Amino acid sequence: MSINKPSFISGTVFWRVAAVLIAVQLATSFLSVGFTAWYARDQHQALATVAITARLDALSEEIERRANISDLTLPLFSDELELDLAYRFPDPLLLIDLEGNAVRTFFPSRESFSVELLDTLSTPQVPPILDDDRTFSNIVVDDSDDIVPGGFASAPLFDIGGFPAGILVIQPITQSIALELSASKEAFRRSLRIVFAISLIVALLLGAFITWWLVRPLRSVARTVNEIGQGAYDVRLPYVGNDEMGHLATAINEMAAQVQTSIDALKESDKIRRELVANVGHDLRTPMSAIQGHLEEVERFQKEGNQPDADASVSRARRQVLILGKLVDDLFELSRLESTVPRLHEEPILIAELISDAISSNAKRSHEKEITIQTSVSDELPVLRADGIRLLRVLNNLIENAIRYSPAGSSVSVTARLRGEGIAISVADSGEGIDPAALDQVFQRYYRGSHARTRSNEESEEGSGLGLAISKAIAQAHGGTLEVANQANAGAIFTLYVPVPKA
C-alpha cells in the first residue's frame, strides 16, 4: 500500500487552490474596475462633451479669423483652411447658412485619424436648430439621438461686424466622442492588464502559501495512515488543535488505537485458541490412550485365561470413558453458555436451600479432609428467579475447589448478602491464595498455573479443567459476574453476583 505525496509540480491540490484563487482575484478585480468605469461613464461623457465644446469654440473663432466673412454672406475658405478642417474632427463638418441649408461639407482626412475612429460612411444631416435660442448664443453639444441620429454639435459663426453669418455643425459626433473617450478606454484596458498580472501573481503566492498550509498536515496524515496500513499500529499523529485537522488527527489516532487493541485482542484470542486446542487434544488423548491400553490388557488377560484381571481392566476403561464423556459434555455446556442468547431454565430459587444443597453435595469431601463449612445467609434475601441447576453447579464447583485448596482441619466459609440490586454469594477458603499475576487468568479455559483452580487434582476422575470457565459463563448468562480476590489473612475468595429481576 502506498500513498502518493502531493507536490507543487504534479500534485493537483496546489493548482486547484491556485485556479480558484486566480478566478476569484480576477473576478473581483474585473468587477471593481468594471463598476468603477460604469459609475464614471457619465462623468467621462460629460468631460468628452466639454472637450468637444472647447475645441469647436476654438475652431469657430479660427474660421472667423481666417475666413473672409462679410455681412450676410457665406465665408470664403482658402485651400489651406479647408485642408486644416479635414484634420480637426473624425466626424463630418457642415457649414449651414442662416436659412438652414448645408452650404459646405468637410469630411475627415484618412491620414489624420485611425481607421476605427474615422467616419466616412455617415451621411450628415442638418439639425433643425435655427429656432433654438441657444444656437447663436452658445456652443451646443447634443450627444443623444433626440434631434438627429448620432447627435450633433454646433457653434455660431459671426462676421467682422458681429452679426450671425452661419453655423458650424459636427454631425454626427459619435466618433468625436469616441476619440475623446479613447484615452479613458485605453486607461481602462491598461488597468485590466495590470490588475490581471497582479491578480495572477497574488493568486499564485496565496495558492502556494495556502497549499503549503493545508497540505503540510495532510502529508503528515497521509504518511501516518500509510504507516498504519503497513502494520505500524503504534504510530500516532502529533497534530493537535480544535480545527478540522485536529479533529481528523484525533479520529485517526483513536482509530489506530482501536485497531491496535483489536489486533492485540486477536493475537491473544489466537494464542488462547491454540492453547485450548492443545489442551483439549491433550485431555482427549489421555483418556483415549488409557482406554486403548486397558482394552489391550483385556485382550491379553483373556488370552491368558485371567478373567479377574480382564474384568478389572474393563472397569478402568469404563471409568476413562466416563471422564471422556464428562469432558465432552463440559465443552458443549460452555459452548451453549457462551452463545449469543444462552438458554436458561428459570424457576423460583431460595438461596438458603441452594447453598444447603451445594454443601450437602460436598459433605463427603469435607469430611474426608476434616474441613468445616461455615455458612452465613442473610434473612433479607428475596426469592431469586434463575436457572437453579446451573447456579448449583457454580456453587458446587466453588465449594469443591475451596475444600481442595484448604489444608486439612481448616474451614471454608459460604456467605450470602444483598448487594445493590442483586445477591452476592461468596466462598472463601483457608489455603495459600492465588498468585496476584494469575488472578485475571483463573477463569480462562485450561489455564494452568502453579495452583490452577480450573483443574481438578490428578487423582480426581471428574474434573474436566473447565469448571471456573463454565461457572463464569453461567454467571454472565444470568446478567451477573464471578469475581476472585485474595483475602488479607490467607486464602482466596470467589464471589458470585446475580441481579434480582425487577417485578
N, C-alpha and C positions, 0 to 999 in steps of 0.2 A: 504494500500500500504506500503510495507516495502522493504528496500534495505539491503542486507547482507553486513556487513562491512568486508573489506579484512583483513586478518590476516597472520602472518608468519607461522602459523601451517596448517590451512586448506585453506587459500587463494591460488589462482593459480598465482597471479602476481609475488610473490617472487620466486616461483620455476621456473616459465618460464624465468624470468630475470636471475636467478642463472644458469639455464641449458644453456642458450645462452652464458653467460659469461664463464662457465666452458668449453663449447665446443670451444669457441674462444681461451681461455687461453691454453687449451691442444693442439689445432691445431697449435697455434703459437709456443708453446714450442717444440712440436714434429718436426715441420718443422725446427725450429732453430737447434735443436740437430741433426736432420737428415741431413740437409745441411752441418753442421759442420763436421759430420762423413764422408759424401760423399766427401767433399773437402779435408779432411785429410786422405782419404783412401790411396792415392798414397804414402803419407809420412809414414803411418803405414806399408804399404807393403815394402817400402824401408828399414824402421827400422827392420822389420822382416827378410829381406834378409841380412842385416848387422849382425844381431844376429846369424843367421844360419852360416854365413861365419866365424864369430869368433868361434863359437862352433865347427864347422867342422875343422878349422885350429888347434884348441887345441886338438881335437880328433886325427888328423893325427900325430901330434907331439907325443902324448901319445903312439900311436901304434908304431911309430918308436922307441920310447924309451923302451917300454915294450916287443915288439915282437923281435924275432930273425930273422933279415933280413940280408941276405948276398947278395953278388953281383948276380944280375940276378936270384935270387931265390925268391920264394914266402915266405911270412912270416910264421913263426910257432907260433901260438897263444896258450897261456896257457888257461886252463879251466877258470881261474879267469878272464882273459881278455875277453874271449868270452862271459862270463856272464855279464861283465860290458857293452859290446857293445849292449846288448839287452835292456839296460836301458837308452841309450843316446838319441835316436830319436824315435818318434812314427811311422816312415816310415822305410821300409827295407833298410839295408846297404849292398852294394855289394863291393866285393874285386875283382878288374879287373887286370889281368896281362898286360904285355906290348904288347901282341898280341890282346887285346880286348876281352878276354874271362873272363866270370864271374867265378872266382875260388871258392869263398865262398859267402854265403848269410846269413845275420844275421837279423832275424825278431824281432820286438819289443816284449818285455815281456808283458804279460797281467796284471802283477802285478804292472807295473811301470806307466801306463797311464790309464786315464779314458776310458770307453768303447767307448764314442762318438769320442775320438781322436785317438784310436788305429786302425791302418791299418794292418789287417791280411788277407785281401782278394785280394789286388792288386798283380799282377804278375810283379816283377821288370823287367825292360828292360835295356839292356846295351846301353847307348847313344853312337853314333858314334863321339867320341871326340878325338881320338888318333891323328888325323891330325890337330887339333886345337892348335895353338901356345900357347894358354893360359893354356892348360891342365896341363903342368908341370912347369908353372911359377907362376900361381895364383890359388886362390880358386875361382871356377866358380859356380855361383848360377843362374840358369835359371828357373824362375817361370812360363814361358809360355809353351804352348804345341807345339812350333815350331819344336823342335828336337824330343822329345818323349812325349807322353801324360802324363800329371801330372807334367812335369818339372823334373829338377834334380839339384843336387849339387855335385861337385867333388873337391877332394883335392889330390894332388900328394903325393906319398909315396917314400921316399928315403932310401937307405941302409946306413950302417955306413960309407961308403966311399963317400956319397953324390951323388950317381948315382941313377936315377929313377929305382924303383923296382916295381911299380904298381900304381893303382889309387883307392882311396876310394870314392865310389859313394853312394849318397842317391837318391833313385828313387822308387816312386815319392816323391815329397816334399810337397804335399798338406797338409798333416796332420801336418808336421813340421811348416809350415807357419801358419796353424790354431792355433797351440799351442802358437806360438809367438804372435798371434793376440788375443788370448783368454783374456788376461788381458785388452786390449783395448775394446773388446766387453763387458766384464763384467763391465768396467767403463761406457760404453755407456748405458747398461741396468740399472746400478745404477743411472746414471744421469736421465734417463727417470722416474725411480721411484721417485726420489727426486723432479723432475720437476712436475710430476703428483700430488704429495702431496702438493707442494707449490701452484700449479695452482688451485687445489681444494679449499685450504684454502683461497687464494686470491679471487677466484671467489665467494665463499660464502660470504666473507666480503663485496666485492663490490656489490654483489647481494643484501645483506641486506641494505647497505647504499643507493644504487640507488632505491631500492624498497621503503625504508622509504622516500627518497627524492621525489619520484614520487607519492607514494600512499598517503602521508600526505595531499597534496592539493586535491587529488582525493577523499579522505574520506570527506574532507570539502564540496566538490562539491556534492557528493552523499548525505551527510546529509542535505545540503540546498535544493537540488532537492526533497528529501523525505519530508521535511517540507512544501515546496511549493505544492507538490502533496497532502498533507493533509489539505491544505487550508490556510497556513500562507504565504500569498502573499506579505507581507511586509518584509520578510526576504531577506537579501542581503549578497552576498559573500564579505568578506573584502579583498580578494586576489587582488593585483594589480601588473601590470608588462606588458612588451611588448612581452613576450613569448607566447607560445600556451596556457599555463594555464591562463595567464592574459586575452587573447582574449576569452577563454572559460568562465571565470568568468564574463567578461563584457557582453558576449552574454546571459548568464543565468540571470544576473541582469536586462538586458534590457527586456528579455522575461518575467521575474517576474513582472516588472513594467507595461509592456503591458497587461499582464493577469490581474493585479490588476486594471488597468484602465478599461479594458473591463468588469471586474466583477462589478466595481463601476457604469459603464455606464448601465450595465444590471439591476443593482439594481435600479438606477434612472429611467430607462425606465419602469421597472416593477411598480415602485411607480406611475409614470405618468399614466401608463396604468390603474392601479387600480383607480386612481383619475378620469381618463377620463371615465371609465365605470360607476363609481359612479355618476359623473356629468351628463353624457348622460342619465343614468337611471333616475336621478332626473328631468332633463329637459323634458324628455319624459313623465314621470309620472305626472308632474304638469299639462300640458295641457290636458292629457288624463283624469286625475281626474276631471279637470274643465269641460271637455266635458261631462263626465258621470253625474256630478252634474247638469249641465244645462239641459241635456236630462231628468233627473228625475224631474226637475222643470217643464219642458214642459208637462210631463205626469200628474203631479199634477194639473197644471193650466188648462189643458184640461178637467180633471175630474170635476174641479170646474166651468168649463164654462168660465174661464177667458182667452179669446183668446189673448188680447193685451199683457198680461204678458207672455203668452206662446210664442208669436212671438218674444218678446224681448229676452227670454231665447234661442230661436233658433239662433238669431243673435249673441248672445255672444258665443254660441257653435261653430258657423261658424268661428268667429274670432280666437278661440282657435285651430280650425282645420288648419287655415292659418299659425298660429305660429308653429304648429307641422310640417306642410309641409315645412316651411322655415328652420327649424332646420335639417330636414332630407336632404333637398337639400344642405345645407351648409356642412353637413358631407360627402355627395357624392362628392361635389366640392373639398373639402380638400383632399379626398382620391385620386381623379384624379390628382390633382396638385402635390401630393407627390409621384406619381408613378415614375418609372424609366425614362420614356420618356413622360412627360406631353404633351398633345395635345393642341397646340395654334393655333388660327386663326389669322395669321399675316396679317397686312394691313398697308398702309402708314398712319401715325398719325401726326397731328400738335399739339405740346404740348400746345400751347396757347388755341386752341379750346378745348382740353381735360380738361384743368383747368377751362375754362369757363363753360363747361357742368357740371362739378362737383360742381361749385359754384351755378349754377342755380338750381341743384337738392337739394341743402341745403338752398335755399333762404328763404323758409318758416320758417325753424327752426331759422336761424339767425335773421330774422325779429321779431319773437316772443320774443327773448331774447335781442333784440336791439344790436346785435353784428355786428360790421363792419368787412367785409372780405377784406383785403388789398392784392393786387397781385403785383408781380414784376417778369416779364418774360423777359429774355434776347432775343434780336433780332437776336442773332447769332445761335440760336438753329436749328439744322438740322431737316429734316423730319425723324421721327423715325418709323421703321418698327416693329410693335409689335401687340399684341392682345389688341385692343383698349377697348373692353368691359370689359376685366379683369382689365386693368390698371385704367379704370374709376371707377371700383368697389373699387380699393385700395384708390384712391383719395376721393371718397365719404365717405368711412369708416374713413379716417384720418380727413377730414374736419368735419364730423358729431361728432367724438369724441372731436375734438378741441372746437367745439361750446358747446358740452355738459359740458365740464370741465372748460370753461371760465366763469367768472362772468358776469352777465348782464351789458350791457353798455360798455363792453371791446371790444377788437378787436382780429381777427385771421389773421395771415399773411401767404400767399402762395407765394413761390419764386421758380423760375426755372432757373438754370445756367448750363453752361458746366463745367464738372469736369473730367479731364483726357480724356479718350476716351468714355465718356458717358454723360448722362444728369442726374442731381441731382435735384429732386423736394422736397422742404421742406415745412412742415405745422407746424406752431408754434402757441400755444395757450397762453392765459394770466392767466392760472389757478395756482394752488399751486405746480405744478410739480409732480414728481413721487418719491416715496421713493427710494433712491440710491440702497438699497439692493434688490429692486424688478425690476430694470431696465433690468436685464437679463432674467426675467421671464414673462414679459408682453406679449411675443409672444407665450407663451405656451397655449395649448388648455385648456379652462376653468380655467385659472389662476384666483384666487380670492384674491385680496389684498384690502387694505383699500380704494384704489381708482383704482380698477381693470378696465383697459381700454379694456379688452377683453369682458367686459359685458355691455350690454345696461342697461339703468336705469330701475327701476322696473315698471315705467309707460309705457315704450315702449312695443309695441306688435310686433316689427320687429326684435329685437335682438336675436341672437342665441348663443352668447358667443364665437363665433369662428371668429369674424371679423378680429382681428390682426393676428391670426394664418393663416387664408386664405390669407390675404394681404402679409405676408412674403412669403408664398408658391408661390404666383403669381410672386413676385419679383425674387425669386430664379429660377422659371421656365423660366424667361427671361434672366437668367445669371447674375442677379443683386442682390441687397441687400436692406433690410429695417432696418434702424437703429433708435435708440431713445436716446435722451440725455436731461438733464435738462439745461435750459438756465441760464445764470448768474443772470439775474434780477428776472424773475418769469416765470413759465410755462414750458411746455415740448415741444420739437421739434422732429418731425419724419421726416426722410429723406429717400426718395425712390430714389435709384440709378439704372438706366437702361443703359447698354452699348449700343453704337451705332454700329451695324454691319458694318464691312468694306465692301466697294463696291467691 
